[in-house]
Amino acid sequence: MENIAITKVDEDITPSSSVNSNYNQPVSLTPYISSPASSSPSIPPQKKKTIEDFIIGKVLGEGSYGAVVLGTERETCVQYAIKILEKKHIIKENKIKYVQIEKEIFCKSNHPNIVKLFFTFRSETCLYYVLELCPQGDLLHQIKKVGSFDYKSTQYYIAEIISALEHLHGLGIVHRDLKPENILLSGDMHIKITDFGTASQPSHPTQPTRANSFVGTAEYVSPELISNKETSTDSDLWALGCIIYQLATGKLPFRGKTEFLTFQKVSNRDLVYPLNMNPTIKDLVEKLLVVKPSDRLGSKTAPGGFDNLKNHPFFEGIDWNNLSNTQPPLIKAPTEKIIFEDDLQQQLSSSTISPTLECITPRNFISNDLSSPLSSSQSQIQTLTTINTVNSGNSSNSLVDQQKKWSNLINKDETIVCQGLVWKRKGFSIKKRQLILTDTPRLIYIDPKKMEVKGEIPWSNQIKPKLKSNNNFVIQTPKRKYLLEDVDHNPQKWVDAIKNVLLQNK
């Protein structure tokens, strides 16, 4: 009888070498068959992959410790999502263990609703994970697109998430950062869970594991992590309850003006349901968003475990054994608008929504006569003149608010002309930066998390902005070309704003 073994690559990442010589080996998720005559089966030698084997495309997103880009294999033309991890950053942030855990989880998780890992390899500066491409984006994108999901859409996609969670928890894996941004959609619109950068593998998954530092996202974090810094498989069930609420209502169950206030809401279980929320969905959320972890529906500490969750009336009609072969329902909003009590009160009071300012013209530029200077008072008024406006109730993105937000990082006499988040690329290094154009003129880029100025694009009359695609633009200086991607998919605003400032300063 033949022996069957699952191929797996074990590498220890160390600060000195980052990975051992086996890191270039491909990862296989299918079994290979060895002959009984051979006590140590050998894997047929395969050519080691390198980044040169792929054509690198647009930035797809940002993972826990690096960026994810589109990669097309030159030999096969197959497209993948390539996660690029900088060794220097991993070592500096002391994340070697977490990077290794993520890779191990990808290797052992063979489930239709979990992203697959196909290859791993390295260069002198980076580690590379070649992952399954999910071209339909993430679940958050779909929520923003339709507002909230109808009953059938919510039911089906939550069922697929539960199927993946049951598999992970059965392996002793706690995701610890389950949220719509980490739930991707395949080309045929099936769920694919990803980003295990903060996951844990406790020896006894039902027993809580103490975290050395905060992990997860404030709006989905469980009360026990806030109070005791402890997580278990039950922590993922709390996050699941938050996601169900969000899909059904289009809003987060716990959201404060600051992270601290959000934590308070979570700890106090301070949530409000819509006036017309479906009672079956509400009952399921109520049984998941329970402060005591072991009392959550589906907890492994209770008899029945996941079966209790899957048998809830909300999942009536779901074929749990055939989910991956079932055609997903069309994602659409419910026929009845979700109504909160606050919405009714808001309708009683008249309010106007101010447009969000994206770019403004530099001082003295709006005048019909370019040669005639404006007075100081006129200049201040013109500073608030809009080039591009976006209808939005969130005024925090306006340049007035942005001027205040970044005031400590720009000069007192500077006015922000254009601002926004961009992906800044240099070779295979990809960084998310806040790009700011001021009227002096200056182009500075800032680390938005650390609130630190990281550099400045040298300004001169020879600077040339150029649109490259729907998302990308280039700023050419005499000594260097800056490759940038606008996070809001509006690179034209940067090209226009830079050209306007150039014209003003001639």
Secondary structure, 3 states (H helix, E strand, C coil): CCEEEECCCCCCCCCCCCCCHHHHCECCCCEEEECCCCCCCCCCCCCCCCHHHEEEEEEEEECCCEEEEEEEECCCCCEEEEEEEEHHHHHHCCCHHHHHHHHHHHHHCCCCCECCEEEEEECCCEEEEEECCCCCCEHHHHHHHHCCCCHHHHHHHHHHHHHHHHHHHHCCCECCCCCHHHEEECCCCCEEECCCCCCECCCCCCCCEECCCCCCCHHHCCHHHHHHCEECHHHHHHHHHHHHHHHHHCCCCCCCCCHHHHHHHHHCCCCCCCCCCCHHHHHHHHHHCCCCHHHCCCCCCCCCCHHHHHCCHHHCCCCHHHHHHCCCCCCCCCCCCCCCHHHHHHHHCCCCCCCEEEEECCCCCCCCCCCCCCCHHHHHHHCCCEEEEECCCCHHHCHHHHHHHCHHHCCCCCCEEEEEEEEEEECCEEEEEEEEEECCCEEEEEECCCCEEEEEECCCCCCEEEECCCCEEEEECCCCEEEEEECCCCCHHHHHHHHHHHHHCC
